[in-house]
């Protein structure tokens, strides 16, 4: 008869991989695992089960070795360092290591890649996705923006009108069609995302922008000129 811990593990595995759960057969590269730590930290947090295959079969690992790889990824290949909790499961005569990564308040968390670049990731469904420039700006400004006043000018009207006519557009397409320079467009989109008027979605390998169906959920005020 299985223990409550073993039943809990089987329940987790039965869910399959999703936004808050990832399986790893093993860890062979600390920098690759740093991407997962970054993505969970920057999104809603999540669990990493090491010793479980993508098809949900339990393969088992040497938990001590895998733990030190995760610790290396969190401390040396993430900036700032990622804090995590670990737990060992013994099941079917094998060991499965669970790593729990909480969502952080101060985003973004960066991961070092193979070329020593620091990149930030986010979790979308069961994938770790490179965060776009607008998302990075939103993370950096979301705390200081609260309580501020949005000046709703002709520039915002042009951009919102475009997104109403052409929803789910990528940054490059919006720039090309509207004539805004890249820096100005990033600033505008960041502001409108922070004010809960525009939302971002990831689809077909791109970050896309569209008007929110029910805008205005933030506590920011809008001023029309």
Secondary structure, DSSP 4 states (H G I P E B T S, - for coil): ---HHHHHHHHHHHH-SBTTEEEES----HHHHHHHHHHHHHTT-EEEEETB-TTS-B----HHHHHHHHHHHHHHSEESPPPEEEEEEEETTEEEEEEEEPPPSSPPPEEE-TTS-EEEEEEETTEEEEPPHHHHHHHHHHHHHTT-EEEE-HHHHHHHHHHHHS-SEEHHHHHHHH---HHHHHHHHHHHHHTTSEEEEEETTEEEEEE-TT---SS-EEEE-
